[in-house]
Amino acid sequence: MSQPTQRKWRITVLISGSGKLPLPPRSNLQAILDATQLPASDPLSLSHCTVTAVFSSRTDAFGLTRARTFAPSPTPAESFPLLRWKKQPGNEGKGRAEWERDLATKIRDTKPDLVVLAGWMLILGEGFLDELRRDWDEDDAGVSSPPSSTSCLPSLDPNSPSPISHGLPTPGSSPYPSSLPSDALRNRPIPIINLHPALPGQFPGAHAIKDAWDAFNTPSSSTFTSSTSSSSATLETLDPATNEGEVGGRRITKTGIMIHRVIPLLDAGAPVIVKEVPLVEGESLEGLEERIHQVEHVGIVEAVKEVTRLLGEGKWWDEEGVERGQVVPQV
């Protein structure tokens, strides 16, 4: 008798989108989607994964269209913006913590093995991470089944009147090792990773590429911090309103990207993948941004592949098995 086919890893992707024109030909979401269609022999193949759902914090994010029109399998995609949520009946007077709780519910209902922040521009609090735990058994993970909540939260997306519910089905046997039986997975934290365009310990916050460019071109006014300093110490030096502050003044010669575990501290989780990017004399900020984005498209795929490897070996939740990520120089 043939062995049952192993189901694919379920990926839920969170995006924001800049809303800037012209739209880039590729994005980190697109890179992940494309990688799921590559043959298994390709080094960047994610043929063992399926993006089962996409959520955006903005209604105008083009990633929603990328997902909904992706061939051969259009991906359910929905925006869930904070301000629109606050205007819904019954949400008057509620705060961001309640919105994060509802967002976590929507994500849990898609039964993800992994959540990827691929350009998600909002900070998610500790309460959100506490809510992001598996509330289902592995036996129910890959098939179409009712969402865990008693009723679906309403869609706030004018272009998608129906909420996502459970996302795309991924039938098959469990990809987790036999050492982690179905009931042992319940209540475990759902793995969540974030892409940040800086090296570990450098330039947390929303302006990391410009901060690195400034530290190369005008180091006296940079916000550089040594990569050997602790991330928590870095964050303590920053203005919480702007994520800015004088923390260095040294000239740097390289920057990079990291895809890291999401923890309550901003951009401070253990990296899964780190890639260095050299800084170039005379290059514009726009030129550096473009080069970094190209590196991101590779790094985000490599990170998803690495996380699913750790999950498949049962090592993701083992602190001793946390990989610090190999630094890969870029030319």
Order of alpha helices (4+ residues) and beta strands (2+ residues): beta-alpha-beta-alpha-beta-alpha-alpha-beta-alpha-alpha-beta-alpha-alpha-beta-beta-alpha-beta
